[in-house]
Every structure is written in C-alpha cells, then in structure tokens.
Amino acid sequence: MIKDVIAPIQAWLLSQGRCVGCSTPLLKGRVEKHKLGTKVTCKCGRIYIKDKAGRFRRALVSEV
C-alpha cells in the first residue's frame, strides 16, 4: 500500500531531474561516462543512469 503512494512521487522527482532520496538536482552529482549513457552519483550515494533521451532512472546492480 505504501509503495502505491511513494512510486508516483519518485517518478515525478526523476522526471524533474532530482534524486528520489534527497531531492537535490542530479546534475550537481558526480558524472561519469557509461556504456548506456551517463552515470550520475548523487551526494547521498544513489546511482542513476541518464539515457540518450535525457531521462534519468535508477541504476541496476549490474550497472554499478
């Protein structure tokens, strides 16, 4: 039940280019090249992948 409430908020934060944990802009994080796009590490430690279309998503364990 709680997941149904949190998931839309996290999706909205990612669409705005913000971290789902601390809500800071992801472009302020550490940026590295990755084979699938750009790997962004937030200051709170969460890792995201920015694809070629400019959308962010959480990185999978195999991508870290």
C-alpha positions as CSV (number, residue, x, y, z in Angstrom):
1,M,0.0,0.0,0.0
2,I,2.7,2.5,0.9
3,K,4.5,1.6,-2.3
4,D,1.5,2.8,-4.2
5,V,1.8,6.2,-2.6
6,I,5.6,6.6,-2.9
7,A,6.1,5.4,-6.5
8,P,4.3,8.3,-8.2
9,I,6.3,10.8,-6.1
10,Q,9.6,9.1,-7.0
11,A,8.6,9.1,-10.7
12,W,7.8,12.8,-10.6
13,L,11.2,13.6,-8.9
14,L,13.0,11.7,-11.6
15,S,11.1,13.5,-14.3
16,Q,12.3,16.7,-12.8
17,G,15.9,15.5,-12.7
18,R,16.1,15.3,-8.9
19,C,17.2,12.5,-6.6
20,V,14.5,10.4,-5.0
21,G,16.3,10.2,-1.7
22,C,17.4,13.8,-1.0
23,S,15.7,15.7,-3.9
24,T,18.8,17.6,-4.9
25,P,19.3,18.2,-8.7
26,L,21.1,15.2,-10.2
27,L,23.3,17.5,-12.3
28,K,25.1,18.5,-9.1
29,G,26.2,14.9,-8.6
30,R,29.4,13.2,-9.8
31,V,29.1,12.5,-13.6
32,E,30.9,9.6,-15.3
33,K,30.6,8.1,-18.8
34,H,28.8,4.8,-19.1
35,K,28.1,2.5,-22.0
36,L,24.3,3.1,-21.7
37,G,24.6,6.9,-21.3
38,T,25.8,8.9,-18.3
39,K,26.2,7.5,-14.8
40,V,25.4,10.1,-12.1
41,T,26.1,9.6,-8.4
42,C,24.2,11.8,-6.0
43,K,25.7,13.2,-2.9
44,C,23.6,10.8,-0.9
45,G,25.1,7.8,-2.7
46,R,22.2,6.8,-5.0
47,I,23.3,6.0,-8.6
48,Y,21.3,6.9,-11.7
49,I,21.7,6.4,-15.4
50,K,20.8,9.3,-17.8
51,D,20.0,7.8,-21.2
52,K,20.5,9.5,-24.6
53,A,17.0,10.9,-24.5
54,G,17.8,12.8,-21.3
55,R,15.7,10.8,-18.9
56,F,17.0,9.6,-15.5
57,R,16.4,6.2,-14.0
58,R,17.9,4.3,-11.0
59,A,20.9,2.1,-11.9
60,L,20.6,-1.6,-11.8
61,V,23.0,-3.6,-9.6
62,S,24.7,-5.0,-12.8
63,E,25.3,-1.4,-14.0
64,V,27.1,-0.2,-10.9
